[in-house]
Amino acid sequence: MDFIPEPAPNVRQLLAFYLEAGVDCALAEEPVDRLAEPDAPPAAIVARESAPPRPARDMPVAAPAVSRSEIAPAPEVAIASAREAARSAPTLEALRALLETFEGCALRNTATRLVFADGNPQARIMFVGEAPGRDEDIEGLPFVGRSGKLLDRMIAAIGLDRSKAYIANVIPWRPPGNRTPTPQETQICLPFIQRQIELVNPDVLVTLGNPSTQTLLSTREGIMKTRGRWFDYDTGTRTIRAMATFHPAYLLRSPSYKRMSWQDLRAIAKALEQAN
């Protein structure tokens, strides 16, 4: 059998190949060996007589464009700054004001607004999720989309509503595209939610989902192993009973786990009754 060579690609096919390979611009018509030493300095460019060169002072050099997210301080500096700022907040109102002006987390530059909290600051129970989504970013309140409606039903199942609960997130700004917050972003925001929990001082803390559970309860186990178990959350001045359960968004995707979540809520309601 004779070997039949493939036809040579046309220009359109070559351009498509280069684009897929990551080549999206042409720098010169001839290849340049950028590792070779130049034999002589390049010749000076002669200006046209009809257009004399402008004075140097009239030709400002344009500064390279830098996005606001690229000028955030180093993570170590931002974490230290967050810890110092959070400790200095005597009230929830002061903590919110600090977050409004805090520049250590680049997420604030891409989010529409700060999503601080919702509910009653004097509540005996506090729910903490991971980060705001699109609806929360628009409204400026946590859990207002489909997940929020399910959380409202979960709270109502134990005889409560938002006027008798306090709701917040570990991350108070929406990550772009609802992506998962990076470990650095979580560590930068952690001192603020820790101070928020300390100021609310609930009798019961409920972490919603795996990220908030692992962050606040210092565990690496998955939500299947941590849900329904009681933990001790130490604020530094008091130990609060804490329980993990499924995030409402997860329950929307996996409704078969709602029964387990109901068991967790019953245990939480019982703990609140005993704390009276």
Secondary structure, 3 states (H helix, E strand, C coil): CCCCCCCCCCHHHHHHHHHHCCCCCCCCCCCCCCCCCCCCCCCCCCCCCCCCCCCHHHCCCCCCCCCHHHHCCCHHHHHHHHHHHHHCCCCHHHHHHHHHHCCCCCHHHHCCCCCCCEECCCCCEEEEECCCCHHHHHHCCCCCCHHHHHHHHHHHCCCCCHHHCEEEECCCCCCHHHCCCCHHHHHHHHHHHHHHHHHHCCCEEEEECHHHHHHHHCCCCCHHHHECCEEEEECCCCEEEEEEECCHHHHHHCHHHHHHHHHHHHHHHHHHHHCC
